[in-house]
Amino acid sequence: MNHDIVMARLARHIADPRLLVIIRRFLQAGMLSGGVHVERQEGTPQGGPLAADR
């Protein structure tokens, strides 16, 4: 899931910029890989409400 595409589509329906910031931060939340923090540019946090594996 490309974050920019998701955010652009959400922005069509959500007028509150504060909510869009919260969603963007959720999408970009890093992950631990082998005990090392890794930045996320695509996808959603595993187990999150936006995860595609549901």
mmCIF entry with sequence, helices, sheets and N, C-alpha, C, O atoms, coordinates in Angstrom:
data_MODEL
# 
_entry.id   MODEL 
# 
_entity.id                         1 
_entity.type                       polymer 
_entity.pdbx_number_of_molecules   1 
# 
_entity_poly.entity_id                      1 
_entity_poly.type                           'polypeptide(L)' 
_entity_poly.nstd_linkage                   no 
_entity_poly.nstd_monomer                   no 
_entity_poly.pdbx_seq_one_letter_code       MNHDIVMARLARHIADPRLLVIIRRFLQAGMLSGGVHVERQEGTPQGGPLAADR 
_entity_poly.pdbx_seq_one_letter_code_can   MNHDIVMARLARHIADPRLLVIIRRFLQAGMLSGGVHVERQEGTPQGGPLAADR 
_entity_poly.pdbx_strand_id                 A 
# 
loop_
_entity_poly_seq.entity_id 
_entity_poly_seq.num 
_entity_poly_seq.mon_id 
_entity_poly_seq.hetero 
1 1  MET n 
1 2  ASN n 
1 3  HIS n 
1 4  ASP n 
1 5  ILE n 
1 6  VAL n 
1 7  MET n 
1 8  ALA n 
1 9  ARG n 
1 10 LEU n 
1 11 ALA n 
1 12 ARG n 
1 13 HIS n 
1 14 ILE n 
1 15 ALA n 
1 16 ASP n 
1 17 PRO n 
1 18 ARG n 
1 19 LEU n 
1 20 LEU n 
1 21 VAL n 
1 22 ILE n 
1 23 ILE n 
1 24 ARG n 
1 25 ARG n 
1 26 PHE n 
1 27 LEU n 
1 28 GLN n 
1 29 ALA n 
1 30 GLY n 
1 31 MET n 
1 32 LEU n 
1 33 SER n 
1 34 GLY n 
1 35 GLY n 
1 36 VAL n 
1 37 HIS n 
1 38 VAL n 
1 39 GLU n 
1 40 ARG n 
1 41 GLN n 
1 42 GLU n 
1 43 GLY n 
1 44 THR n 
1 45 PRO n 
1 46 GLN n 
1 47 GLY n 
1 48 GLY n 
1 49 PRO n 
1 50 LEU n 
1 51 ALA n 
1 52 ALA n 
1 53 ASP n 
1 54 ARG n 
# 
_struct_asym.id          A 
_struct_asym.entity_id   1 
# 
loop_
_struct_conf.conf_type_id 
_struct_conf.id 
_struct_conf.pdbx_PDB_helix_id 
_struct_conf.beg_label_comp_id 
_struct_conf.beg_label_asym_id 
_struct_conf.beg_label_seq_id 
_struct_conf.pdbx_beg_PDB_ins_code 
_struct_conf.end_label_comp_id 
_struct_conf.end_label_asym_id 
_struct_conf.end_label_seq_id 
_struct_conf.pdbx_end_PDB_ins_code 
_struct_conf.beg_auth_comp_id 
_struct_conf.beg_auth_asym_id 
_struct_conf.beg_auth_seq_id 
_struct_conf.end_auth_comp_id 
_struct_conf.end_auth_asym_id 
_struct_conf.end_auth_seq_id 
_struct_conf.pdbx_PDB_helix_class 
_struct_conf.details 
_struct_conf.pdbx_PDB_helix_length 
HELX_P HELX_P1 AA1 HIS A 3  ? ALA A 11 ? HIS A 3  ALA A 11 1 ? 9  
HELX_P HELX_P2 AA2 PRO A 17 ? LEU A 27 ? PRO A 17 LEU A 27 1 ? 11 
# 
_struct_conf_type.id          HELX_P 
_struct_conf_type.criteria    ? 
_struct_conf_type.reference   ? 
# 
_struct_sheet.id               AA1 
_struct_sheet.type             ? 
_struct_sheet.number_strands   2 
_struct_sheet.details          ? 
# 
_struct_sheet_order.sheet_id     AA1 
_struct_sheet_order.range_id_1   1 
_struct_sheet_order.range_id_2   2 
_struct_sheet_order.offset       ? 
_struct_sheet_order.sense        anti-parallel 
# 
loop_
_struct_sheet_range.sheet_id 
_struct_sheet_range.id 
_struct_sheet_range.beg_label_comp_id 
_struct_sheet_range.beg_label_asym_id 
_struct_sheet_range.beg_label_seq_id 
_struct_sheet_range.pdbx_beg_PDB_ins_code 
_struct_sheet_range.end_label_comp_id 
_struct_sheet_range.end_label_asym_id 
_struct_sheet_range.end_label_seq_id 
_struct_sheet_range.pdbx_end_PDB_ins_code 
_struct_sheet_range.beg_auth_comp_id 
_struct_sheet_range.beg_auth_asym_id 
_struct_sheet_range.beg_auth_seq_id 
_struct_sheet_range.end_auth_comp_id 
_struct_sheet_range.end_auth_asym_id 
_struct_sheet_range.end_auth_seq_id 
AA1 1 MET A 31 ? SER A 33 ? MET A 31 SER A 33 
AA1 2 VAL A 36 ? VAL A 38 ? VAL A 36 VAL A 38 
# 
loop_
_atom_site.group_PDB 
_atom_site.id 
_atom_site.type_symbol 
_atom_site.label_atom_id 
_atom_site.label_alt_id 
_atom_site.label_comp_id 
_atom_site.label_asym_id 
_atom_site.label_entity_id 
_atom_site.label_seq_id 
_atom_site.pdbx_PDB_ins_code 
_atom_site.Cartn_x 
_atom_site.Cartn_y 
_atom_site.Cartn_z 
_atom_site.occupancy 
_atom_site.B_iso_or_equiv 
_atom_site.pdbx_formal_charge 
_atom_site.auth_seq_id 
_atom_site.auth_comp_id 
_atom_site.auth_asym_id 
_atom_site.auth_atom_id 
_atom_site.pdbx_PDB_model_num 
ATOM 1   N N  . MET A 1 1  ? 0.840   -1.163  0.000  1.00 0.00 ? 1  MET A N  1 
ATOM 2   C CA . MET A 1 1  ? 0.000   0.000   0.000  1.00 0.00 ? 1  MET A CA 1 
ATOM 3   C C  . MET A 1 1  ? 0.896   1.239   0.000  1.00 0.00 ? 1  MET A C  1 
ATOM 4   O O  . MET A 1 1  ? 1.642   1.461   0.954  1.00 0.00 ? 1  MET A O  1 
ATOM 5   N N  . ASN A 1 2  ? 0.830   2.024   -1.029 1.00 0.00 ? 2  ASN A N  1 
ATOM 6   C CA . ASN A 1 2  ? 1.610   3.246   -1.121 1.00 0.00 ? 2  ASN A CA 1 
ATOM 7   C C  . ASN A 1 2  ? 0.945   4.322   -0.261 1.00 0.00 ? 2  ASN A C  1 
ATOM 8   O O  . ASN A 1 2  ? -0.233  4.627   -0.443 1.00 0.00 ? 2  ASN A O  1 
ATOM 9   N N  . HIS A 1 3  ? 1.701   4.892   0.672  1.00 0.00 ? 3  HIS A N  1 
ATOM 10  C CA . HIS A 1 3  ? 1.137   5.861   1.614  1.00 0.00 ? 3  HIS A CA 1 
ATOM 11  C C  . HIS A 1 3  ? 0.591   7.114   0.935  1.00 0.00 ? 3  HIS A C  1 
ATOM 12  O O  . HIS A 1 3  ? -0.442  7.641   1.347  1.00 0.00 ? 3  HIS A O  1 
ATOM 13  N N  . ASP A 1 4  ? 1.266   7.585   -0.085 1.00 0.00 ? 4  ASP A N  1 
ATOM 14  C CA . ASP A 1 4  ? 0.816   8.807   -0.755 1.00 0.00 ? 4  ASP A CA 1 
ATOM 15  C C  . ASP A 1 4  ? -0.530  8.599   -1.453 1.00 0.00 ? 4  ASP A C  1 
ATOM 16  O O  . ASP A 1 4  ? -1.389  9.481   -1.438 1.00 0.00 ? 4  ASP A O  1 
ATOM 17  N N  . ILE A 1 5  ? -0.701  7.437   -2.055 1.00 0.00 ? 5  ILE A N  1 
ATOM 18  C CA . ILE A 1 5  ? -1.973  7.144   -2.723 1.00 0.00 ? 5  ILE A CA 1 
ATOM 19  C C  . ILE A 1 5  ? -3.094  7.026   -1.706 1.00 0.00 ? 5  ILE A C  1 
ATOM 20  O O  . ILE A 1 5  ? -4.183  7.563   -1.909 1.00 0.00 ? 5  ILE A O  1 
ATOM 21  N N  . VAL A 1 6  ? -2.829  6.321   -0.609 1.00 0.00 ? 6  VAL A N  1 
ATOM 22  C CA . VAL A 1 6  ? -3.836  6.170   0.450  1.00 0.00 ? 6  VAL A CA 1 
ATOM 23  C C  . VAL A 1 6  ? -4.230  7.529   1.001  1.00 0.00 ? 6  VAL A C  1 
ATOM 24  O O  . VAL A 1 6  ? -5.416  7.812   1.172  1.00 0.00 ? 6  VAL A O  1 
ATOM 25  N N  . MET A 1 7  ? -3.244  8.371   1.280  1.00 0.00 ? 7  MET A N  1 
ATOM 26  C CA . MET A 1 7  ? -3.531  9.677   1.864  1.00 0.00 ? 7  MET A CA 1 
ATOM 27  C C  . MET A 1 7  ? -4.297  10.570  0.888  1.00 0.00 ? 7  MET A C  1 
ATOM 28  O O  . MET A 1 7  ? -5.183  11.317  1.303  1.00 0.00 ? 7  MET A O  1 
ATOM 29  N N  . ALA A 1 8  ? -3.968  10.503  -0.385 1.00 0.00 ? 8  ALA A N  1 
ATOM 30  C CA . ALA A 1 8  ? -4.679  11.307  -1.379 1.00 0.00 ? 8  ALA A CA 1 
ATOM 31  C C  . ALA A 1 8  ? -6.144  10.907  -1.456 1.00 0.00 ? 8  ALA A C  1 
ATOM 32  O O  . ALA A 1 8  ? -7.024  11.762  -1.559 1.00 0.00 ? 8  ALA A O  1 
ATOM 33  N N  . ARG A 1 9  ? -6.401  9.610   -1.408 1.00 0.00 ? 9  ARG A N  1 
ATOM 34  C CA . ARG A 1 9  ? -7.791  9.147   -1.467 1.00 0.00 ? 9  ARG A CA 1 
ATOM 35  C C  . ARG A 1 9  ? -8.549  9.501   -0.201 1.00 0.00 ? 9  ARG A C  1 
ATOM 36  O O  . ARG A 1 9  ? -9.722  9.868   -0.263 1.00 0.00 ? 9  ARG A O  1 
ATOM 37  N N  . LEU A 1 10 ? -7.896  9.397   0.943  1.00 0.00 ? 10 LEU A N  1 
ATOM 38  C CA . LEU A 1 10 ? -8.558  9.771   2.193  1.00 0.00 ? 10 LEU A CA 1 
ATOM 39  C C  . LEU A 1 10 ? -8.855  11.263  2.240  1.00 0.00 ? 10 LEU A C  1 
ATOM 40  O O  . LEU A 1 10 ? -9.893  11.680  2.752  1.00 0.00 ? 10 LEU A O  1 
ATOM 41  N N  . ALA A 1 11 ? -7.935  12.068  1.701  1.00 0.00 ? 11 ALA A N  1 
ATOM 42  C CA . ALA A 1 11 ? -8.103  13.522  1.723  1.00 0.00 ? 11 ALA A CA 1 
ATOM 43  C C  . ALA A 1 11 ? -9.330  13.966  0.926  1.00 0.00 ? 11 ALA A C  1 
ATOM 44  O O  . ALA A 1 11 ? -9.861  15.051  1.161  1.00 0.00 ? 11 ALA A O  1 
ATOM 45  N N  . ARG A 1 12 ? -9.778  13.143  -0.005 1.00 0.00 ? 12 ARG A N  1 
ATOM 46  C CA . ARG A 1 12 ? -10.996 13.470  -0.762 1.00 0.00 ? 12 ARG A CA 1 
ATOM 47  C C  . ARG A 1 12 ? -12.229 13.445  0.130  1.00 0.00 ? 12 ARG A C  1 
ATOM 48  O O  . ARG A 1 12 ? -13.214 14.129  -0.144 1.00 0.00 ? 12 ARG A O  1 
ATOM 49  N N  . HIS A 1 13 ? -12.172 12.649  1.204  1.00 0.00 ? 13 HIS A N  1 
ATOM 50  C CA . HIS A 1 13 ? -13.343 12.439  2.052  1.00 0.00 ? 13 HIS A CA 1 
ATOM 51  C C  . HIS A 1 13 ? -13.198 13.009  3.453  1.00 0.00 ? 13 HIS A C  1 
ATOM 52  O O  . HIS A 1 13 ? -14.194 13.170  4.158  1.00 0.00 ? 13 HIS A O  1 
ATOM 53  N N  . ILE A 1 14 ? -11.980 13.315  3.866  1.00 0.00 ? 14 ILE A N  1 
ATOM 54  C CA . ILE A 1 14 ? -11.730 13.814  5.219  1.00 0.00 ? 14 ILE A CA 1 
ATOM 55  C C  . ILE A 1 14 ? -11.252 15.254  5.119  1.00 0.00 ? 14 ILE A C  1 
ATOM 56  O O  . ILE A 1 14 ? -10.219 15.534  4.511  1.00 0.00 ? 14 ILE A O  1 
ATOM 57  N N  . ALA A 1 15 ? -12.006 16.160  5.716  1.00 0.00 ? 15 ALA A N  1 
ATOM 58  C CA . ALA A 1 15 ? -11.669 17.583  5.629  1.00 0.00 ? 15 ALA A CA 1 
ATOM 59  C C  . ALA A 1 15 ? -10.742 18.033  6.756  1.00 0.00 ? 15 ALA A C  1 
ATOM 60  O O  . ALA A 1 15 ? -10.092 19.071  6.631  1.00 0.00 ? 15 ALA A O  1 
ATOM 61  N N  . ASP A 1 16 ? -10.666 17.284  7.842  1.00 0.00 ? 16 ASP A N  1 
ATOM 62  C CA . ASP A 1 16 ? -9.883  17.684  9.009  1.00 0.00 ? 16 ASP A CA 1 
ATOM 63  C C  . ASP A 1 16 ? -8.411  17.315  8.820  1.00 0.00 ? 16 ASP A C  1 
ATOM 64  O O  . ASP A 1 16 ? -8.071  16.132  8.835  1.00 0.00 ? 16 ASP A O  1 
ATOM 65  N N  . PRO A 1 17 ? -7.534  18.304  8.641  1.00 0.00 ? 17 PRO A N  1 
ATOM 66  C CA . PRO A 1 17 ? -6.122  18.004  8.417  1.00 0.00 ? 17 PRO A CA 1 
ATOM 67  C C  . PRO A 1 17 ? -5.460  17.333  9.621  1.00 0.00 ? 17 PRO A C  1 
ATOM 68  O O  . PRO A 1 17 ? -4.491  16.592  9.455  1.00 0.00 ? 17 PRO A O  1 
ATOM 69  N N  . ARG A 1 18 ? -5.970  17.581  10.824 1.00 0.00 ? 18 ARG A N  1 
ATOM 70  C CA . ARG A 1 18 ? -5.396  16.939  12.016 1.00 0.00 ? 18 ARG A CA 1 
ATOM 71  C C  . ARG A 1 18 ? -5.586  15.431  11.969 1.00 0.00 ? 18 ARG A C  1 
ATOM 72  O O  . ARG A 1 18 ? -4.693  14.676  12.353 1.00 0.00 ? 18 ARG A O  1 
ATOM 73  N N  . LEU A 1 19 ? -6.745  14.992  11.502 1.00 0.00 ? 19 LEU A N  1 
ATOM 74  C CA . LEU A 1 19 ? -7.003  13.564  11.388 1.00 0.00 ? 19 LEU A CA 1 
ATOM 75  C C  . LEU A 1 19 ? -6.108  12.934  10.325 1.00 0.00 ? 19 LEU A C  1 
ATOM 76  O O  . LEU A 1 19 ? -5.617  11.819  10.499 1.00 0.00 ? 19 LEU A O  1 
ATOM 77  N N  . LEU A 1 20 ? -5.902  13.647  9.236  1.00 0.00 ? 20 LEU A N  1 
ATOM 78  C CA . LEU A 1 20 ? -5.016  13.142  8.182  1.00 0.00 ? 20 LEU A CA 1 
ATOM 79  C C  . LEU A 1 20 ? -3.584  12.994  8.693  1.00 0.00 ? 20 LEU A C  1 
ATOM 80  O O  . LEU A 1 20 ? -2.887  12.056  8.307  1.00 0.00 ? 20 LEU A O  1 
ATOM 81  N N  . VAL A 1 21 ? -3.139  13.906  9.551  1.00 0.00 ? 21 VAL A N  1 
ATOM 82  C CA . VAL A 1 21 ? -1.799  13.810  10.142 1.00 0.00 ? 21 VAL A CA 1 
ATOM 83  C C  . VAL A 1 21 ? -1.701  12.565  11.018 1.00 0.00 ? 21 VAL A C  1 
ATOM 84  O O  . VAL A 1 21 ? -0.698  11.853  10.975 1.00 0.00 ? 21 VAL A O  1 
ATOM 85  N N  . ILE A 1 22 ? -2.729  12.303  11.806 1.00 0.00 ? 22 ILE A N  1 
ATOM 86  C CA . ILE A 1 22 ? -2.731  11.120  12.675 1.00 0.00 ? 22 ILE A CA 1 
ATOM 87  C C  . ILE A 1 22 ? -2.663  9.850   11.837 1.00 0.00 ? 22 ILE A C  1 
ATOM 88  O O  . ILE A 1 22 ? -1.908  8.932   12.158 1.00 0.00 ? 22 ILE A O  1 
ATOM 89  N N  . ILE A 1 23 ? -3.446  9.795   10.771 1.00 0.00 ? 23 ILE A N  1 
ATOM 90  C CA . ILE A 1 23 ? -3.441  8.613   9.904  1.00 0.00 ? 23 ILE A CA 1 
ATOM 91  C C  . ILE A 1 23 ? -2.075  8.439   9.251  1.00 0.00 ? 23 ILE A C  1 
ATOM 92  O O  . ILE A 1 23 ? -1.564  7.321   9.186  1.00 0.00 ? 23 ILE A O  1 
ATOM 93  N N  . ARG A 1 24 ? -1.476  9.522   8.767  1.00 0.00 ? 24 ARG A N  1 
ATOM 94  C CA . ARG A 1 24 ? -0.148  9.459   8.131  1.00 0.00 ? 24 ARG A CA 1 
ATOM 95  C C  . ARG A 1 24 ? 0.878   8.928   9.133  1.00 0.00 ? 24 ARG A C  1 
ATOM 96  O O  . ARG A 1 24 ? 1.701   8.082   8.784  1.00 0.00 ? 24 ARG A O  1 
ATOM 97  N N  . ARG A 1 25 ? 0.835   9.418   10.374 1.00 0.00 ? 25 ARG A N  1 
ATOM 98  C CA . ARG A 1 25 ? 1.776   8.953   11.390 1.00 0.00 ? 25 ARG A CA 1 
ATOM 99  C C  . ARG A 1 25 ? 1.575   7.473   11.696 1.00 0.00 ? 25 ARG A C  1 
ATOM 100 O O  . ARG A 1 25 ? 2.545   6.746   11.912 1.00 0.00 ? 25 ARG A O  1 
ATOM 101 N N  . PHE A 1 26 ? 0.334   7.030   11.714 1.00 0.00 ? 26 PHE A N  1 
ATOM 102 C CA . PHE A 1 26 ? 0.052   5.622   11.944 1.00 0.00 ? 26 PHE A CA 1 
ATOM 103 C C  . PHE A 1 26 ? 0.642   4.771   10.817 1.00 0.00 ? 26 PHE A C  1 
ATOM 104 O O  . PHE A 1 26 ? 1.260   3.735   11.067 1.00 0.00 ? 26 PHE A O  1 
ATOM 105 N N  . LEU A 1 27 ? 0.446   5.219   9.579  1.00 0.00 ? 27 LEU A N  1 
ATOM 106 C CA . LEU A 1 27 ? 0.968   4.469   8.441  1.00 0.00 ? 27 LEU A CA 1 
ATOM 107 C C  . LEU A 1 27 ? 2.494   4.402   8.448  1.00 0.00 ? 27 LEU A C  1 
ATOM 108 O O  . LEU A 1 27 ? 3.073   3.389   8.057  1.00 0.00 ? 27 LEU A O  1 
ATOM 109 N N  . GLN A 1 28 ? 3.138   5.467   8.888  1.00 0.00 ? 28 GLN A N  1 
ATOM 110 C CA . GLN A 1 28 ? 4.589   5.533   8.853  1.00 0.00 ? 28 GLN A CA 1 
ATOM 111 C C  . GLN A 1 28 ? 5.251   5.032   10.127 1.00 0.00 ? 28 GLN A C  1 
ATOM 112 O O  . GLN A 1 28 ? 6.471   5.121   10.267 1.00 0.00 ? 28 GLN A O  1 
ATOM 113 N N  . ALA A 1 29 ? 4.461   4.506   11.056 1.00 0.00 ? 29 ALA A N  1 
ATOM 114 C CA . ALA A 1 29 ? 5.034   3.983   12.292 1.00 0.00 ? 29 ALA A CA 1 
ATOM 115 C C  . ALA A 1 29 ? 6.082   2.939   11.928 1.00 0.00 ? 29 ALA A C  1 
ATOM 116 O O  . ALA A 1 29 ? 5.817   2.041   11.129 1.00 0.00 ? 29 ALA A O  1 
ATOM 117 N N  . GLY A 1 30 ? 7.250   3.054   12.504 1.00 0.00 ? 30 GLY A N  1 
ATOM 118 C CA . GLY A 1 30 ? 8.340   2.135   12.198 1.00 0.00 ? 30 GLY A CA 1 
ATOM 119 C C  . GLY A 1 30 ? 8.066   0.742   12.737 1.00 0.00 ? 30 GLY A C  1 
ATOM 120 O O  . GLY A 1 30 ? 7.048   0.491   13.381 1.00 0.00 ? 30 GLY A O  1 
ATOM 121 N N  . MET A 1 31 ? 8.989   -0.146  12.460 1.00 0.00 ? 31 MET A N  1 
ATOM 122 C CA . MET A 1 31 ? 8.867   -1.512  12.945 1.00 0.00 ? 31 MET A CA 1 
ATOM 123 C C  . MET A 1 31 ? 10.230  -1.975  13.432 1.00 0.00 ? 31 MET A C  1 
ATOM 124 O O  . MET A 1 31 ? 11.255  -1.386  13.088 1.00 0.00 ? 31 MET A O  1 
ATOM 125 N N  . LEU A 1 32 ? 10.237  -3.027  14.231 1.00 0.00 ? 32 LEU A N  1 
ATOM 126 C CA . LEU A 1 32 ? 11.485  -3.610  14.686 1.00 0.00 ? 32 LEU A CA 1 
ATOM 127 C C  . LEU A 1 32 ? 11.792  -4.830  13.826 1.00 0.00 ? 32 LEU A C  1 
ATOM 128 O O  . LEU A 1 32 ? 10.958  -5.722  13.673 1.00 0.00 ? 32 LEU A O  1 
ATOM 129 N N  . SER A 1 33 ? 12.972  -4.854  13.281 1.00 0.00 ? 33 SER A N  1 
ATOM 130 C CA . SER A 1 33 ? 13.418  -5.987  12.483 1.00 0.00 ? 33 SER A CA 1 
ATOM 131 C C  . SER A 1 33 ? 14.765  -6.435  13.050 1.00 0.00 ? 33 SER A C  1 
ATOM 132 O O  . SER A 1 33 ? 15.778  -5.761  12.862 1.00 0.00 ? 33 SER A O  1 
ATOM 133 N N  . GLY A 1 34 ? 14.771  -7.560  13.737 1.00 0.00 ? 34 GLY A N  1 
ATOM 134 C CA . GLY A 1 34 ? 16.013  -8.029  14.361 1.00 0.00 ? 34 GLY A CA 1 
ATOM 135 C C  . GLY A 1 34 ? 16.484  -7.112  15.464 1.00 0.00 ? 34 GLY A C  1 
ATOM 136 O O  . GLY A 1 34 ? 17.685  -7.002  15.713 1.00 0.00 ? 34 GLY A O  1 
ATOM 137 N N  . GLY A 1 35 ? 15.538  -6.443  16.140 1.00 0.00 ? 35 GLY A N  1 
ATOM 138 C CA . GLY A 1 35 ? 15.880  -5.539  17.232 1.00 0.00 ? 35 GLY A CA 1 
ATOM 139 C C  . GLY A 1 35 ? 16.317  -4.158  16.772 1.00 0.00 ? 35 GLY A C  1 
ATOM 140 O O  . GLY A 1 35 ? 16.732  -3.336  17.589 1.00 0.00 ? 35 GLY A O  1 
ATOM 141 N N  . VAL A 1 36 ? 16.228  -3.895  15.474 1.00 0.00 ? 36 VAL A N  1 
ATOM 142 C CA . VAL A 1 36 ? 16.629  -2.599  14.917 1.00 0.00 ? 36 VAL A CA 1 
ATOM 143 C C  . VAL A 1 36 ? 15.388  -1.888  14.383 1.00 0.00 ? 36 VAL A C  1 
ATOM 144 O O  . VAL A 1 36 ? 14.577  -2.493  13.681 1.00 0.00 ? 36 VAL A O  1 
ATOM 145 N N  . HIS A 1 37 ? 15.238  -0.601  14.715 1.00 0.00 ? 37 HIS A N  1 
ATOM 146 C CA . HIS A 1 37 ? 14.106  0.195   14.236 1.00 0.00 ? 37 HIS A CA 1 
ATOM 147 C C  . HIS A 1 37 ? 14.274  0.475   12.751 1.00 0.00 ? 37 HIS A C  1 
ATOM 148 O O  . HIS A 1 37 ? 15.316  0.963   12.315 1.00 0.00 ? 37 HIS A O  1 
ATOM 149 N N  . VAL A 1 38 ? 13.235  0.160   11.977 1.00 0.00 ? 38 VAL A N  1 
ATOM 150 C CA . VAL A 1 38 ? 13.250  0.354   10.528 1.00 0.00 ? 38 VAL A CA 1 
ATOM 151 C C  . VAL A 1 38 ? 12.090  1.270   10.144 1.00 0.00 ? 38 VAL A C  1 
ATOM 152 O O  . VAL A 1 38 ? 10.947  1.036   10.537 1.00 0.00 ? 38 VAL A O  1 
ATOM 153 N N  . GLU A 1 39 ? 12.393  2.318   9.371  1.00 0.00 ? 39 GLU A N  1 
ATOM 154 C CA . GLU A 1 39 ? 11.351  3.226   8.896  1.00 0.00 ? 39 GLU A CA 1 
ATOM 155 C C  . GLU A 1 39 ? 10.493  2.522   7.852  1.00 0.00 ? 39 GLU A C  1 
ATOM 156 O O  . GLU A 1 39 ? 10.970  1.643   7.135  1.00 0.00 ? 39 GLU A O  1 
ATOM 157 N N  . ARG A 1 40 ? 9.238   2.912   7.773  1.00 0.00 ? 40 ARG A N  1 
ATOM 158 C CA . ARG A 1 40 ? 8.300   2.290   6.850  1.00 0.00 ? 40 ARG A CA 1 
ATOM 159 C C  . ARG A 1 40 ? 7.875   3.330   5.807  1.00 0.00 ? 40 ARG A C  1 
ATOM 160 O O  . ARG A 1 40 ? 7.490   4.447   6.153  1.00 0.00 ? 40 ARG A O  1 
ATOM 161 N N  . GLN A 1 41 ? 7.952   2.945   4.519  1.00 0.00 ? 41 GLN A N  1 
ATOM 162 C CA . GLN A 1 41 ? 7.530   3.828   3.441  1.00 0.00 ? 41 GLN A CA 1 
ATOM 163 C C  . GLN A 1 41 ? 6.287   3.297   2.724  1.00 0.00 ? 41 GLN A C  1 
ATOM 164 O O  . GLN A 1 41 ? 5.574   4.053   2.063  1.00 0.00 ? 41 GLN A O  1 
ATOM 165 N N  . GLU A 1 42 ? 6.034   2.000   2.860  1.00 0.00 ? 42 GLU A N  1 
ATOM 166 C CA . GLU A 1 42 ? 4.867   1.376   2.245  1.00 0.00 ? 42 GLU A CA 1 
ATOM 167 C C  . GLU A 1 42 ? 4.270   0.383   3.226  1.00 0.00 ? 42 GLU A C  1 
ATOM 168 O O  . GLU A 1 42 ? 4.912   -0.008  4.200  1.00 0.00 ? 42 GLU A O  1 
ATOM 169 N N  . GLY A 1 43 ? 3.046   -0.016  2.960  1.00 0.00 ? 43 GLY A N  1 
ATOM 170 C CA . GLY A 1 43 ? 2.393   -1.008  3.794  1.00 0.00 ? 43 GLY A CA 1 
ATOM 171 C C  . GLY A 1 43 ? 1.752   -0.389  5.023  1.00 0.00 ? 43 GLY A C  1 
ATOM 172 O O  . GLY A 1 43 ? 1.787   0.826   5.223  1.00 0.00 ? 43 GLY A O  1 
ATOM 173 N N  . THR A 1 44 ? 1.168   -1.247  5.835  1.00 0.00 ? 44 THR A N  1 
ATOM 174 C CA . THR A 1 44 ? 0.538   -0.802  7.074  1.00 0.00 ? 44 THR A CA 1 
ATOM 175 C C  . THR A 1 44 ? 1.109   -1.615  8.218  1.00 0.00 ? 44 THR A C  1 
ATOM 176 O O  . THR A 1 44 ? 1.589   -2.728  8.005  1.00 0.00 ? 44 THR A O  1 
ATOM 177 N N  . PRO A 1 45 ? 1.065   -1.073  9.443  1.00 0.00 ? 45 PRO A N  1 
ATOM 178 C CA . PRO A 1 45 ? 1.536   -1.850  10.580 1.00 0.00 ? 45 PRO A CA 1 
ATOM 179 C C  . PRO A 1 45 ? 0.758   -3.161  10.685 1.00 0.00 ? 45 PRO A C  1 
ATOM 180 O O  . PRO A 1 45 ? -0.471  -3.162  10.602 1.00 0.00 ? 45 PRO A O  1 
ATOM 181 N N  . GLN A 1 46 ? 1.458   -4.263  10.865 1.00 0.00 ? 46 GLN A N  1 
ATOM 182 C CA . GLN A 1 46 ? 0.836   -5.574  10.931 1.00 0.00 ? 46 GLN A CA 1 
ATOM 183 C C  . GLN A 1 46 ? -0.111  -5.642  12.117 1.00 0.00 ? 46 GLN A C  1 
ATOM 184 O O  . GLN A 1 46 ? 0.232   -5.237  13.227 1.00 0.00 ? 46 GLN A O  1 
ATOM 185 N N  . GLY A 1 47 ? -1.320  -6.164  11.864 1.00 0.00 ? 47 GLY A N  1 
ATOM 186 C CA . GLY A 1 47 ? -2.317  -6.258  12.915 1.00 0.00 ? 47 GLY A CA 1 
ATOM 187 C C  . GLY A 1 47 ? -3.109  -4.986  13.100 1.00 0.00 ? 47 GLY A C  1 
ATOM 188 O O  . GLY A 1 47 ? -4.027  -4.941  13.919 1.00 0.00 ? 47 GLY A O  1 
ATOM 189 N N  . GLY A 1 48 ? -2.771  -3.944  12.348 1.00 0.00 ? 48 GLY A N  1 
ATOM 190 C CA . GLY A 1 48 ? -3.483  -2.675  12.454 1.00 0.00 ? 48 GLY A CA 1 
ATOM 191 C C  . GLY A 1 48 ? -4.831  -2.741  11.747 1.00 0.00 ? 48 GLY A C  1 
ATOM 192 O O  . GLY A 1 48 ? -5.078  -3.666  10.973 1.00 0.00 ? 48 GLY A O  1 
ATOM 193 N N  . PRO A 1 49 ? -5.705  -1.772  12.004 1.00 0.00 ? 49 PRO A N  1 
ATOM 194 C CA . PRO A 1 49 ? -7.032  -1.790  11.398 1.00 0.00 ? 49 PRO A CA 1 
ATOM 195 C C  . PRO A 1 49 ? -7.017  -1.597  9.884  1.00 0.00 ? 49 PRO A C  1 
ATOM 196 O O  . PRO A 1 49 ? -8.024  -1.855  9.226  1.00 0.00 ? 49 PRO A O  1 
ATOM 197 N N  . LEU A 1 50 ? -5.901  -1.151  9.320  1.00 0.00 ? 50 LEU A N  1 
ATOM 198 C CA . LEU A 1 50 ? -5.808  -0.965  7.866  1.00 0.00 ? 50 LEU A CA 1 
ATOM 199 C C  . LEU A 1 50 ? -5.064  -2.098  7.186  1.00 0.00 ? 50 LEU A C  1 
ATOM 200 O O  . LEU A 1 50 ? -4.892  -2.079  5.967  1.00 0.00 ? 50 LEU A O  1 
ATOM 201 N N  . ALA A 1 51 ? -4.617  -3.091  7.956  1.00 0.00 ? 51 ALA A N  1 
ATOM 202 C CA . ALA A 1 51 ? -3.826  -4.185  7.393  1.00 0.00 ? 51 ALA A CA 1 
ATOM 203 C C  . ALA A 1 51 ? -4.675  -4.979  6.390  1.00 0.00 ? 51 ALA A C  1 
ATOM 204 O O  . ALA A 1 51 ? -5.865  -5.210  6.605  1.00 0.00 ? 51 ALA A O  1 
ATOM 205 N N  . ALA A 1 52 ? -4.038  -5.384  5.305  1.00 0.00 ? 52 ALA A N  1 
ATOM 206 C CA . ALA A 1 52 ? -4.741  -6.083  4.226  1.00 0.00 ? 52 ALA A CA 1 
ATOM 207 C C  . ALA A 1 52 ? -4.951  -7.568  4.517  1.00 0.00 ? 52 ALA A C  1 
ATOM 208 O O  . ALA A 1 52 ? -5.689  -8.236  3.793  1.00 0.00 ? 52 ALA A O  1 
ATOM 209 N N  . ASP A 1 53 ? -4.319  -8.090  5.557  1.00 0.00 ? 53 ASP A N  1 
ATOM 210 C CA . ASP A 1 53 ? -4.393  -9.517  5.823  1.00 0.00 ? 53 ASP A CA 1 
ATOM 211 C C  . ASP A 1 53 ? -5.627  -9.909  6.637  1.00 0.00 ? 53 ASP A C  1 
ATOM 212 O O  . ASP A 1 53 ? -5.692  -11.027 7.148  1.00 0.00 ? 53 ASP A O  1 
ATOM 213 N N  . ARG A 1 54 ? -6.582  -9.030  6.764  1.00 0.00 ? 54 ARG A N  1 
ATOM 214 C CA . ARG A 1 54 ? -7.760  -9.312  7.581  1.00 0.00 ? 54 ARG A CA 1 
ATOM 215 C C  . ARG A 1 54 ? -8.762  -10.104 6.820  1.00 0.00 ? 54 ARG A C  1 
ATOM 216 O O  . ARG A 1 54 ? -9.821  -10.434 7.353  1.00 0.00 ? 54 ARG A O  1 
# 
